[in-house]
Amino acid sequence: MNIRDRVAVVGVGCSKFGEHYDRSAEDLVVEAAFEAYADAGIEPGRIQAAWVGTLESGFAGTALADYLKCFDIPITRVENYCASGMDAFRNACLAVAAGMYDCVLALGFEKLRDSGRRGLGTFGKHPVVGYGTTAPSLFAMAANRYFKTYGVTKEVLAKVAVKNHHNGTMSPKAHFQMEVSEEQVLAAPLICSPLGLFDCCPTTDGAAAAIVCSREVARSLRPDAILVKGLGLSVTSGEPYLKPGFAYTGFPATRQAAQSAYEQAGITPKDLDLAEVHDCFTITEILNYEDLGLCAPGEGWRYVAEGRAAVDGGEVAVNPSGGLKSFGHPIGATGVRMIYEVCQQLWHKAGARQVKDAEIGLAHNLGGPGAVGCVTVLANS
């Protein structure tokens, strides 16, 4: 099925991301969902089905019915590693495109800070993974392999952190809204060499929502509805980094998902005005440049160093929101939050971080690391 122009986004919402010890997951869900309802100009009763992306929580979708004011409809939980949110959005789009519904809700959320400061749990069921492999250690291996392969140093990672922290200062709902210098990034405590504190996204609480409608219904609700042009999802092994041939200098799932989304949309990477990409670590953003086709393999470090990912004067503005690095990464919420940001940009409502004349945007969610790639292309015409 080619999704191009068959469905549209008519409303989006997003909670403030951050440390919310005084608020429940349900509070954050309500904030995001009701902002989306208001943005679309609809009542909750108009929603015919909902998909909820979450990873760490124990929520079934059904448990949110009262809070969403969505009764007597299917509410389905979607769990797909860190790509859970965008996969929820994808499922919502496909259901509308198939003609099952004409107005649905895609939602993502996570309440991570209450789990304590030890971070997310380790994986099991494998003799290597079971001995303490963590997300920082896996992406640190990717950074070291990239450095060795292309002859660069960790200074290139600092440029990603500086850019995204700068963009985050212009995002009122971002977890971090502070500038950092390259010197601060390089002097920060090591988490897993070569990744330091400012190379890692924060552990965050938050929720985001999007209302997806058929094109016909979308036209009746708002003439500036954002059209879904392409959806790509690729799933490899659940632990691809353990395979002998895994290169660590890129993620095949991202490349395959991007190719599918571009083909559906009838575009190339050169047509993009902006991209929200999955920068869970600074090295990940550099790999994403290459996997998404913004530049050639081995040129990602140069792409950021030369300012080609900047909001002002860049080729494709990458993570104008501040990305996971500054906006935060409440796992299930992240993919839908990216949709929120791209829609704000395409509606030209992004304030100080607005990408000039933005018409086509991409959102990219990664899970695994490298096990799942999910890419969405959106446009305002």
C-alpha angles and dihedrals in degrees: 000000000000108000096194112140094341095109136027141196112241101173141014137188138184134185122225106275120225143075107333106177089153096053133066128227087252090056091055092046091052092049093053098040097048091047087055092048090052092045090054093043094235139121120240090250089069091069112100100185139357138208120203122199116205135140114179099033124089093223123131112207090245091065090066097056095098093047094047092043087230109138133177093012132106114266110187127195115223121199120180109145113265090337092067094110098051091042088056088052090048092052091050091052094048093050091054093044089052090057097244094120138004101206124033142156129239114194137175131184146157136182103203106153093071089064090075134243099294089087130225121338125264123250126254143199095069131083092231101035091046092062097071107289107166136183093258092051094050094049090043087060088052090051094049092048091049092050092050094045098047103026099240133130137224091271087084090059090056091061090060092051093048092049095048095044088052091051090047091061087067094049109086093196096048122120093227120037101173137106120238129192127226088247091056092048093050093045095049120114115276117251097181116343124290091013116084131189094277092050090066130076116236128255101252146181118222151117136217135188141192132191113220122195140172112268091251094052091042091057090055093050101044132350092216096059113152112245122224105228103174142003124194129180127174126179121191128172114326087240105029093159089070094060116104093235097050106123101196089215095094145355119251091200091062093047093050094046091048093049090052093048093047092049092050091047093046093231142110127224088263089068094062121105096187142002132201104205135183104262099168084152129014092248089055092061091053091050089047092058088059099039092050091051097246088129140356123280110282092021099088093096090053091048092064096034091057093049095248091134095051124120091230116051098352129128096236116006104231119203099349086173091062091260125234086312093069107007090051137236116257090170104227093038098053101081093048090044087058089054088050092054096045091050091049089052094048091048087050091236099121097107118205093001094053115140107227115253093350112186106152126039137177131210121198127190122187128195136181100024091285095341095107132029121185123181130181127188118203132182137183096223 
